[in-house]
Amino acid sequence: MIEQKINEFFGDTESTGFGTGWWSGISSAFFGALSFGAVLCLHFPQLLSSPELRSHYPMGTIRVLIQCLILAAILFGIISSILRKKKILGLTGMSLALAAAALGGSSVPINETLHDGPAIGLDWFLLDLFLMSLIYVPIERLWPQYPKQGTFREQWTLDIVYFLSTHLPIQILSLLVLLPATQATKYLAVPSIQQFIGQMPWLLQFFLAVVVADFAEWSIHWALHKVPFLWRFHSIHHSSKALDWIAGSRSHFFDDTLVRGFILVPMMLGFSQNIIVAYLIFVTLHATWTHCNFRPNAKWLEKFLVMPRYHHWHHTSQKEAIDKNFAIHFPWIDKIFGTYYFPDEWPKVYGLDGEEIPNGFIRQTYEPFIKKNKHALKI
């Protein structure tokens, strides 16, 4: 219902191709929202910014970026308003940008002494949304496997909410995942293994970390599909009937916590913090890419690295591919365990096979703890 209202308010019946003012309007609204949120983070850094990230920000660069976002929102808003009959997108973007400028823009000083403690983490959400959109939206629009599937396809707002939910409670997720994993290494760590791995070249350490993580991922991923209680949570991730970069964010926090912890524990036994951080960056980019609506493939590379077509088969509801392709990085791991499925074509349908999950983010958050999925009526 909310998604329909948003689409009706901002949308129209005009063409949405390049040169029509549609994408300049989208860009204006997007950049305006980012700049407004960023300025709020400057005003309320203790409440809105993530303590884990504050010391790593190059504030000079961040301030220049905020200023560029404000200017871009105004520029694209003007272009959209000139080209398009319905001006709401461009006007929204310009209004947000002008509000950000009125609040002080990029020049807002941070005078208070910041302390660790509870924070919302709006900065991390805005930064990651900006970077991911900058990387993946253009390639999906330029080289889509499914050209008729738009960026604002059905349930896009639900996936934005999931994206938001996995970013704002960054400290909660860190507590649920990193703390138990760190505590476990006190009792399970093998110093000789840590020393042996630490003497290897950095790239070899990183490759071994990815291999270890993917074997762990295959194991927990298999369990999420085969254990009925765990499937209640993981089925939410599989409920997307159209895959793109943001669809990968649709995941229950219990699912996320379980997977991250299961992967991090074995990694912490033998790998340095730098290697683990490098892997976390890699898995974020790679996992997002494998969900993309992205047609091009390098066939020689598909044998060694999971690419979009391979992971799309994991998300299909076609009988022959259900419970296949559990690996997230290396297809040969599925070959070892007999769960490899990779025909030449792309899947025709996505989503759940004969199941229904609750509607909406709130119900999807609590109902898996107390209810099984319903079986869909077949017509």
PyMOL commands that set and color helices and strands:
alter all, ss='L'
color gray80, all
select helices_A, chain A and resi 2-10+22-43+45-48+51-54+59-83+88-102+105-107+122-142+156-165+170-188+191-198+202-226+228-237+247-249+253-268+273-290+299-302+308-314+319-321+331-337+361-369
alter helices_A, ss='H'
color red, helices_A
select strands_A, chain A and resi 355-356+374-375
alter strands_A, ss='S'
color yellow, strands_A
deselect
rebuild
show_as cartoon
